[in-house]
Each structure stands twice: as C-alpha cells, then as structure tokens.
Amino acid sequence: MQELNTAPAPLSKPSAKAPKKRVRIIKKVRVESGVWKFISLEKVGNRYLWDKRPGYYFIEWRNGKKRLRELAGQTPAEAMEAQRRKKNELIGEMILGGKAVKTVETEATAMPIPKAVELFEDHVKTHSPDKPQTVKRYKRAIGHFARLLGGKKYVEAITRSDVDDYKKDRSRERVKKTEKHISPSTINFEIQVMRTFFNYLIHERGIKMDNPCANSKSLRSVGERIKRRPPIYSQDELDWLFAKCDPFNKALYATLLLTGLRKEELVYLTWEGGDVDFKKNVIRVQAKDDFSPKDYEEREIPMPPDLIQLLEKHPHTSRWVFPTGKGNRMAPNEMLRRLKVIAKHAGVEEATLHKFRHTYATRLLENGADIVTVQHLLGHSDIETTRMYLSPDEGLKRKAANQLSIDNK
C-alpha cells in the first residue's frame, strides 16, 4: 500500500496566488403563490442580509459552464460553514490539479482513502471476531464506495455530494447473477456502513471533518412502500421438496422449517454444550468462540415431535450437527446450493433458506401463537419486525369479506 508522503507540500501558501472560485449562498423560500423559489441574498460589503422567511439555504458555484447547488442547512451559521468548506475544497482541487483535498495546508496530514479503509476493516475484525459474515458485508460495502469515488484521494475531500452521486451511480449497477438493478435496501445498508466508517474516523482517529452520510436520506422504491407479508412455502411445495431429499438433507431443511433458525444459527449447531437437548426437547441458540446470534439474542426453541424423531436418527459423525462430507462446518452457501438443486428437481421456484423461517413464523401466528411468543422464538429484538408476518392471507380476507351484507345480518 502506498505510504502517505509527509514531506511539506511544494505550494506553501496558496492564499497569495490561489485562483478564486466563487461560492455564493442562496435561499429557497415559498413565495406568495405557494411556489418554492430560489432567491439571491443581498449583501452589504462582504456581509449577507439574511432573509427571515422560513426556507432552506443552498450554496451555489460553477464548474465550467455548469451551475451546481448543494443544500447547506436552515440557519445562517450552517450556510456559512457549508460555503467555507466548499471554497476550501475547490481551492485544493484547482491548485493540486484535480487531487481533491480541502486545503493545500492539509495535504501533508490528510488521510488517504486506502489507509482509512484498511484501518476501518481492522477495527471491524477486532470488534466483531464472532461475526464473519458481518465483516464480509462491511468490507464489500466499503469496497463499492471506494470504487465509485472517482478521482478522490483523501477522506477529508469526500462530501455529501459524493454520497448523493454514489447512490445514483450504484442504483444504475446490476447484480451479476440476476441482472437486476441494485436494490434500494442494499444501497441503504451500504450508506449505513459508510456512516459508521466516517464516525469511526472522526471519533476514534481524530479526522477533522463532518460526516457526509450524517443526514443522507434512505432510498425507497415503489415496491418497498407497499407492505407485503414475506413469501412462504405452500404445503405442496414443501411436500415436493422433502420428497426429493435424502435423509441428511431432509433433517437439515426440516430443522429450518420447524425451528425458524437463521442459516448461520443452523450451521453452528453442535452436539456439544446442549445445543440439541433431547431431555428438554429444545434447540438452544448459543454463542460460540467464533459465532454470536444476531443481536446477541440467545434463546431456546421447542422441537416438535417430527423434528425430534428426525434428529434422533441423524448420524453423529462430527461435532457439527450438519457437517460437510469431510466433517467440517457447512457454509450457508453450500446449504443454499443443495436447496437449489433439490428445488429444481422438485419443480419449486424461488426456493431460499430464509423462506423456511418466514413459513415457520407465519404458521405459528396462524395456529394461534401470540406475537410476543413468536418474537422470542425468532430472536427478534424489535417486535415490529415480527408484525410483518401478521398480514392475513387471501383466503382469510375473502372469508371475512363474504360475511358482510347490506343489512348486516
């Protein structure tokens, strides 16, 4: 990795000969007709006369013939600070030939983006050694952001405009396997990771900058605005799937269906430490040396008779309940690969591992379990997450509607 050159910048004092680039403050207000309109602010000397009407301040500058604007805040203080930052950034870009640092004086102490990424990844690994999947997701998110930053070289040069541009550019990209556009929820997660990244740099590494992701709004698609119950397997689909399973895979996917375990929780099940307790007929989700349940929520899940029977007959060839052929812990991707093969032979479309968990939760509620009980069985920290399973199916809605009449009899 290229080391930061700590030698003094060749241009010591840009103030005398630095090219000037105008950044002005404007305001967006609602005029008498009810329409929102940008207005220029009057000045006395170098001081603005602040418009007292409610509205939003923007900063405005030009890049060649193109006029650019950026939201600066609702108060004069926020507007002045945004103007100052933008002026410094533009000075750095012009003097250093497009190498975007906010001021020439800070180039020697600015943090290169690759170095910042390396520090953050080490930080995440150190503080989440029991969550390898989380570390991988964070690393991917940071990688996408760094890839799309273009010519930016230093962390301090990243602005809110870069974050907005990232969301636009990322939303145009496609998933390689499906050719579908990157979903808003994926981009929102990546921005959340970047917010954490900048907070780490600011609060733990002493980087002097504002978090450009601090007030970033979440993206929403039309489909996401409509609340839908998560997809579940029909009984026919389950019958077809299990008919194509060998005894090992039947026990594997039946455990997902009859306990609602997450895929990571399943692959970390062992025959040791009471994970599978045939005396109490429960499965325990417990932390291991290199694994912790999501939200660190340990719990017990009762095993129904069908599952007890399957697991009592299940071979104990490894410490893991569901090992690979060599006795190692099975990866979630291997579970999914097997399921896709079985589903193809069974004629079941859109088979996923998490769909078993959705089916488990929905069946519990349809069979009369209260929502708090289901919340604890699923290991949800927020009951609102559990509520999404409450939507009635079409048959129940039709039955309720058919009971209505004009005379209400």
C-alpha positions as CSV (number, residue, x, y, z in Angstrom):
1,M,0.0,0.0,0.0
2,Q,1.3,3.4,-0.9
3,E,2.5,5.3,2.2
4,L,1.5,8.9,2.8
5,N,4.2,11.4,1.8
6,T,4.7,13.6,4.9
7,A,7.1,16.0,3.1
8,P,5.9,19.6,3.1
9,A,3.6,20.5,0.2
10,P,5.5,22.3,-2.6
11,L,3.0,25.1,-2.6
12,S,3.3,26.6,0.9
13,K,0.9,29.5,0.9
14,P,-1.9,29.3,-1.7
15,S,-3.6,32.4,-0.4
16,A,-1.5,34.9,-2.4
17,K,-1.8,33.3,-5.8
18,A,-4.6,30.8,-5.4
19,P,-7.2,31.0,-8.1
20,K,-10.5,32.2,-6.8
21,K,-13.8,30.4,-7.4
22,R,-17.0,32.0,-6.3
23,V,-19.3,30.1,-3.9
24,R,-22.4,32.1,-3.0
25,I,-25.2,31.5,-0.6
26,I,-28.8,31.5,-1.9
27,K,-32.1,30.6,-0.3
28,K,-35.2,28.6,-1.3
29,V,-38.4,30.1,0.1
30,R,-42.1,29.7,-0.6
31,V,-43.4,32.8,-2.3
32,E,-47.0,34.2,-2.1
33,S,-48.3,32.0,-4.9
34,G,-47.2,28.9,-2.9
35,V,-44.4,28.0,-5.2
36,W,-40.9,27.3,-3.9
37,K,-38.3,29.6,-5.5
38,F,-34.6,30.3,-5.2
39,I,-33.7,33.9,-4.2
40,S,-30.5,35.8,-4.1
41,L,-29.4,37.3,-0.8
42,E,-28.5,41.0,-0.7
43,K,-25.1,41.9,0.7
44,V,-23.6,44.9,2.5
45,G,-19.9,44.8,1.8
46,N,-18.9,41.1,2.5
47,R,-21.9,40.5,4.8
48,Y,-25.1,38.8,3.8
49,L,-28.5,40.3,4.8
50,W,-30.3,37.1,5.9
51,D,-33.8,36.6,4.6
52,K,-36.1,35.9,7.6
53,R,-38.7,33.8,5.8
54,P,-38.8,30.1,6.5
55,G,-36.8,28.1,4.0
56,Y,-33.6,26.3,3.2
57,Y,-30.1,27.8,2.4
58,F,-28.1,26.4,-0.5
59,I,-24.6,27.1,-1.7
60,E,-24.1,27.6,-5.5
61,W,-20.9,27.5,-7.6
62,R,-19.9,26.8,-11.2
63,N,-17.9,24.0,-12.8
64,G,-17.1,25.4,-16.2
65,K,-20.5,26.3,-17.7
66,K,-22.4,24.0,-15.3
67,R,-24.1,25.6,-12.3
68,L,-24.1,23.4,-9.2
69,R,-26.1,23.6,-6.0
70,E,-25.9,21.8,-2.6
71,L,-28.2,22.0,0.4
72,A,-26.4,23.9,3.2
73,G,-29.0,23.9,6.0
74,Q,-31.7,26.0,7.6
75,T,-29.7,28.5,9.5
76,P,-27.2,31.3,8.5
77,A,-24.5,29.5,10.6
78,E,-24.9,26.3,8.7
79,A,-24.9,28.1,5.3
80,M,-21.7,30.0,6.2
81,E,-19.9,26.8,7.3
82,A,-21.0,25.0,4.1
83,Q,-19.7,27.9,2.0
84,R,-16.4,27.9,3.8
85,R,-15.9,24.1,3.3
86,K,-16.8,24.3,-0.4
87,K,-14.4,27.2,-1.0
88,N,-11.5,25.3,0.6
89,E,-12.4,22.2,-1.3
90,L,-12.4,24.0,-4.7
91,I,-9.1,25.8,-3.9
92,G,-7.5,22.4,-3.2
93,E,-8.9,20.9,-6.4
94,M,-7.6,23.8,-8.6
95,I,-4.1,24.1,-7.2
96,L,-3.4,20.3,-7.0
97,G,-4.7,19.6,-10.5
98,G,-7.8,17.7,-9.5
99,K,-6.4,15.9,-6.5
100,A,-9.3,16.8,-4.2
101,V,-8.1,17.9,-0.8
102,K,-9.9,20.6,1.1
103,T,-6.9,22.8,1.6
104,V,-3.3,22.8,0.4
105,E,-2.1,23.1,4.0
106,T,-3.8,19.8,5.0
107,E,-2.4,17.6,2.2
108,A,0.5,16.5,4.3
109,T,-1.7,15.4,7.2
110,A,-4.8,14.2,5.2
111,M,-5.6,10.5,5.3
112,P,-5.5,8.6,2.0
113,I,-8.7,6.6,1.4
114,P,-6.9,3.2,1.1
115,K,-5.3,3.8,4.5
116,A,-8.6,4.7,6.1
117,V,-10.3,1.6,4.6
118,E,-7.5,-0.6,6.0
119,L,-7.9,0.9,9.5
120,F,-11.6,0.5,9.5
121,E,-11.5,-3.1,8.3
122,D,-9.1,-4.0,11.0
123,H,-11.3,-2.2,13.5
124,V,-14.4,-4.2,12.4
125,K,-12.5,-7.5,12.5
126,T,-11.2,-6.8,16.0
127,H,-14.6,-5.8,17.5
128,S,-16.6,-8.5,15.6
129,P,-14.5,-11.6,15.5
130,D,-17.6,-13.8,16.1
131,K,-19.5,-12.3,13.1
132,P,-17.5,-13.1,9.9
133,Q,-20.5,-12.5,7.7
134,T,-20.9,-9.0,9.1
135,V,-17.2,-8.3,8.4
136,K,-17.6,-9.5,4.8
137,R,-20.7,-7.3,4.2
138,Y,-18.9,-4.3,5.7
139,K,-15.9,-4.9,3.5
140,R,-17.9,-5.2,0.4
141,A,-19.8,-2.0,1.1
142,I,-16.6,-0.1,1.7
143,G,-15.2,-1.5,-1.5
144,H,-18.1,-0.4,-3.6
145,F,-17.9,3.1,-2.1
146,A,-14.2,3.5,-2.7
147,R,-14.5,2.1,-6.2
148,L,-17.1,4.7,-7.2
149,L,-15.4,7.7,-5.7
150,G,-13.6,8.5,-8.9
151,G,-10.6,10.8,-8.5
152,K,-11.0,11.4,-4.8
153,K,-7.7,10.7,-3.0
154,Y,-8.2,11.8,0.6
155,V,-11.0,11.0,3.1
156,E,-11.3,14.7,4.0
157,A,-12.3,15.6,0.5
158,I,-15.4,13.4,0.5
159,T,-18.6,15.5,0.6
160,R,-22.3,15.0,0.8
161,S,-22.5,15.5,-2.9
162,D,-20.2,12.4,-3.3
163,V,-22.6,10.4,-1.2
164,D,-25.6,11.5,-3.3
165,D,-23.6,10.7,-6.5
166,Y,-22.8,7.3,-5.1
167,K,-26.4,6.4,-4.5
168,K,-27.2,7.4,-8.1
169,D,-24.3,5.6,-9.7
170,R,-24.8,2.5,-7.5
171,S,-28.6,2.3,-8.4
172,R,-27.6,2.1,-12.1
173,E,-25.5,-1.0,-11.5
174,R,-26.8,-4.5,-11.7
175,V,-26.4,-7.8,-9.8
176,K,-24.2,-10.1,-12.0
177,K,-26.3,-13.2,-11.4
178,T,-29.8,-11.8,-11.8
179,E,-29.1,-8.7,-14.0
180,K,-31.5,-6.8,-11.7
181,H,-30.6,-3.3,-10.5
182,I,-29.0,-3.0,-7.1
183,S,-32.0,-2.7,-4.7
184,P,-32.6,0.5,-2.5
185,S,-32.3,-1.6,0.6
186,T,-28.8,-2.8,-0.4
187,I,-27.7,0.8,-1.1
188,N,-29.2,2.0,2.2
189,F,-27.2,-0.7,4.0
190,E,-24.0,0.5,2.3
191,I,-24.7,4.1,3.3
192,Q,-25.3,2.9,6.8
193,V,-21.9,1.2,6.8
194,M,-20.2,4.4,5.4
195,R,-21.9,6.4,8.1
196,T,-20.2,4.1,10.7
197,F,-16.9,4.3,8.7
198,F,-16.8,8.1,8.9
199,N,-17.9,8.1,12.6
200,Y,-15.0,5.8,13.4
201,L,-12.6,8.1,11.5
202,I,-13.9,11.2,13.2
203,H,-14.3,10.0,16.8
204,E,-11.6,7.4,17.1
205,R,-9.0,8.5,14.5
206,G,-9.4,12.3,15.0
207,I,-10.1,13.1,11.4
208,K,-11.4,16.7,11.3
209,M,-14.4,16.6,9.0
210,D,-18.2,16.4,9.0
211,N,-19.8,13.0,8.4
212,P,-21.0,13.3,4.8
213,C,-23.5,10.5,5.4
214,A,-25.0,12.1,8.6
215,N,-28.2,13.4,7.0
216,S,-28.4,11.1,4.0
217,K,-32.0,10.1,3.3
218,S,-32.8,6.4,2.7
219,L,-33.8,5.3,-0.8
220,R,-37.3,3.8,-1.3
221,S,-38.7,2.0,-4.3
222,V,-42.3,1.9,-5.2
223,G,-42.4,-1.8,-4.3
224,E,-40.9,-1.2,-0.9
225,R,-43.6,1.4,0.0
226,I,-46.2,-1.4,-0.2
227,K,-46.0,-3.6,2.9
228,R,-46.2,-7.2,1.9
229,R,-46.0,-10.4,4.0
230,P,-42.7,-12.2,3.4
231,P,-43.1,-15.1,0.9
232,I,-43.6,-18.5,2.4
233,Y,-43.7,-22.1,1.1
234,S,-47.0,-23.7,0.4
235,Q,-47.7,-27.1,1.7
236,D,-47.5,-28.6,-1.8
237,E,-44.1,-27.0,-2.3
238,L,-42.8,-28.4,1.0
239,D,-44.1,-31.9,0.1
240,W,-42.4,-31.7,-3.3
241,L,-39.1,-30.5,-1.7
242,F,-38.9,-33.2,1.0
243,A,-39.9,-35.9,-1.4
244,K,-36.6,-35.2,-3.3
245,C,-34.4,-35.0,-0.1
246,D,-32.2,-37.8,1.2
247,P,-32.3,-38.4,5.0
248,F,-29.5,-35.9,5.7
249,N,-31.0,-33.0,3.7
250,K,-34.5,-33.8,5.0
251,A,-33.2,-33.3,8.6
252,L,-31.3,-30.2,7.5
253,Y,-34.2,-28.4,5.9
254,A,-36.8,-29.7,8.4
255,T,-34.8,-28.1,11.2
256,L,-35.0,-24.8,9.4
257,L,-38.8,-25.2,8.8
258,L,-39.6,-26.4,12.3
259,T,-37.4,-24.1,14.4
260,G,-37.2,-20.9,12.3
261,L,-33.4,-20.8,12.8
262,R,-31.4,-18.4,10.7
263,K,-28.9,-20.1,8.3
264,E,-25.9,-19.0,10.4
265,E,-27.5,-20.4,13.6
266,L,-28.1,-23.7,11.9
267,V,-24.6,-24.3,10.6
268,Y,-23.2,-23.5,14.1
269,L,-25.3,-26.1,15.8
270,T,-23.2,-28.8,17.6
271,W,-23.9,-32.0,19.5
272,E,-22.0,-30.4,22.4
273,G,-22.9,-27.9,25.1
274,G,-26.6,-28.6,25.0
275,D,-27.4,-27.1,21.6
276,V,-29.7,-30.1,20.9
277,D,-31.3,-31.2,24.2
278,F,-33.3,-34.4,23.9
279,K,-34.1,-34.3,27.6
280,K,-36.0,-31.0,27.4
281,N,-36.7,-31.4,23.7
282,V,-35.3,-28.0,22.8
283,I,-32.7,-26.5,20.5
284,R,-30.6,-23.8,22.0
285,V,-29.1,-20.9,20.0
286,Q,-25.9,-20.1,21.9
287,A,-22.7,-18.1,21.3
288,K,-19.6,-19.9,20.3
289,D,-15.9,-18.8,20.2
290,D,-16.4,-17.6,16.6
291,F,-20.1,-17.0,16.5
292,S,-22.8,-14.9,18.2
293,P,-26.5,-14.9,17.4
294,K,-27.9,-11.8,15.7
295,D,-28.4,-9.0,18.3
296,Y,-26.6,-11.4,20.7
297,E,-30.0,-13.0,21.4
298,E,-29.6,-16.5,22.9
299,R,-32.8,-18.5,23.1
300,E,-34.4,-21.9,23.4
301,I,-36.8,-23.3,20.7
302,P,-39.0,-26.3,21.4
303,M,-38.7,-29.2,19.0
304,P,-41.9,-30.6,17.6
305,P,-42.2,-34.5,17.6
306,D,-41.4,-34.7,13.9
307,L,-38.1,-33.0,14.3
308,I,-37.2,-34.9,17.5
309,Q,-37.7,-38.1,15.5
310,L,-35.5,-36.9,12.6
311,L,-32.6,-35.7,14.8
312,E,-32.6,-38.8,17.0
313,K,-31.9,-40.9,13.8
314,H,-29.5,-38.3,12.5
315,P,-25.8,-39.6,12.4
316,H,-23.3,-38.2,14.8
317,T,-20.2,-38.1,12.5
318,S,-18.9,-34.8,13.6
319,R,-19.2,-32.2,16.4
320,W,-21.4,-30.3,14.0
321,V,-25.0,-31.4,13.6
322,F,-24.9,-30.7,9.9
323,P,-21.3,-31.1,8.7
324,T,-19.8,-31.4,5.3
325,G,-18.7,-34.8,3.9
326,K,-15.3,-34.2,5.5
327,G,-16.8,-33.4,8.9
328,N,-16.2,-29.7,8.7
329,R,-18.8,-27.0,9.5
330,M,-21.0,-26.4,6.5
331,A,-21.1,-23.0,4.9
332,P,-24.5,-21.3,4.4
333,N,-23.8,-21.1,0.6
334,E,-23.4,-24.9,0.5
335,M,-26.8,-25.2,2.1
336,L,-28.3,-22.9,-0.5
337,R,-26.6,-24.7,-3.3
338,R,-28.1,-28.0,-2.2
339,L,-31.5,-26.5,-1.8
340,K,-31.4,-25.0,-5.4
341,V,-30.5,-28.4,-6.8
342,I,-33.3,-30.1,-4.9
343,A,-35.8,-27.4,-5.8
344,K,-35.0,-27.7,-9.5
345,H,-35.7,-31.5,-9.4
346,A,-38.9,-30.9,-7.3
347,G,-40.2,-28.1,-9.6
348,V,-40.2,-25.5,-6.9
349,E,-39.4,-22.0,-8.0
350,E,-37.8,-19.2,-5.9
351,A,-36.6,-21.5,-3.1
352,T,-34.5,-19.8,-0.4
353,L,-33.2,-20.7,3.0
354,H,-34.9,-17.7,4.7
355,K,-38.2,-18.7,3.3
356,F,-38.3,-21.6,5.8
357,R,-38.1,-19.1,8.6
358,H,-40.9,-17.0,7.1
359,T,-43.0,-20.1,6.8
360,Y,-42.3,-21.1,10.4
361,A,-43.3,-17.6,11.7
362,T,-46.5,-17.4,9.6
363,R,-47.6,-20.9,10.7
364,L,-47.1,-20.1,14.4
365,L,-49.3,-17.0,14.1
366,E,-51.9,-18.7,12.0
367,N,-52.1,-21.5,14.6
368,G,-52.8,-19.0,17.4
369,A,-49.5,-18.1,18.9
370,D,-49.3,-14.6,20.3
371,I,-46.9,-12.2,18.7
372,V,-44.6,-11.8,21.7
373,T,-44.1,-15.6,21.8
374,V,-43.2,-15.6,18.1
375,Q,-40.9,-12.6,18.6
376,H,-38.9,-14.6,21.2
377,L,-38.8,-17.8,19.2
378,L,-37.5,-15.9,16.2
379,G,-35.0,-13.9,18.2
380,H,-36.3,-10.5,17.0
381,S,-35.0,-7.6,19.1
382,D,-37.8,-5.4,17.8
383,I,-41.4,-6.6,17.8
384,E,-42.2,-4.5,14.7
385,T,-40.0,-7.0,12.7
386,T,-42.4,-9.7,13.8
387,R,-45.5,-7.8,12.9
388,M,-44.8,-8.2,9.2
389,Y,-46.0,-11.8,9.4
390,L,-49.4,-10.7,10.7
391,S,-50.9,-9.8,7.3
392,P,-53.8,-12.2,6.6
393,D,-53.7,-14.4,3.5
394,E,-56.2,-14.0,0.6
395,G,-58.4,-16.9,1.9
396,L,-58.9,-15.3,5.3
397,K,-59.6,-11.9,3.7
398,R,-62.2,-13.5,1.4
399,K,-63.9,-15.3,4.2
400,A,-64.1,-12.1,6.2
401,A,-65.5,-10.1,3.3
402,N,-68.1,-12.7,2.5
403,Q,-69.6,-12.3,5.9
404,L,-70.6,-8.7,5.1
405,S,-74.1,-7.8,3.7
406,I,-76.2,-4.8,3.0
407,D,-78.5,-5.4,6.0
408,N,-75.6,-6.6,8.2
409,K,-77.3,-9.8,9.1
